[in-house]
């Protein structure tokens, strides 16, 4: 997420706020983990736990982390090697928002990935709306092309330099593919705009980066 340093608040370094699969902070600090990095001075990063996206024709660890039940549902199963995986909600059983892997093309690669959990989406929607409200220059939109379709590769340097809005890691670096093809951009941005009221509605009319 980008915030122009000339906006209402100056971001001195890139900050990352992280939550696990059960929507609880990895490390407590006023409700979120804030890690200070020295990579840039105009972004607020959000870390979301996920096994990741893998090449469609390659190997992946899905069988170790996900189990399909006879009723067609999918459960997130943490390998015993990792204990409870840091989940802090007693009795929490994670389910991807969609039961089957989602495929898509990122950075010119055909990838497959299980979706994030509903709890992660709920937390992310609220956090996105809050950041867009606190930092007015963060527009509640994602990068789209001339046809209003999500851009799934790194933005050109000149476009990235002037961009103000929500974006993925792969919009910044060619060697990154997160948040992956399963990430539901329309859900996150659409619901965040609803929470922003009139401002979200007006930004929804001008989606193009």
Secondary structure as UniProt FT lines:
FT   TURN            5..6
FT   STRAND          14..19
FT   TURN            21..22
FT   TURN            30..31
FT   STRAND          33..37
FT   STRAND          43..48
FT   STRAND          54..55
FT   TURN            56..57
FT   HELIX           62..65
FT   STRAND          66..68
FT   TURN            70..71
FT   STRAND          74..76
FT   HELIX           80..82
FT   TURN            83..86
FT   TURN            90..91
FT   STRAND          102..106
FT   TURN            107..108
FT   STRAND          109..113
FT   HELIX           118..134
FT   TURN            136..137
FT   TURN            146..147
FT   HELIX           157..162
FT   HELIX           169..171
FT   TURN            174..175
FT   TURN            178..179
FT   TURN            181..182
FT   HELIX           185..196
FT   HELIX           198..204
//
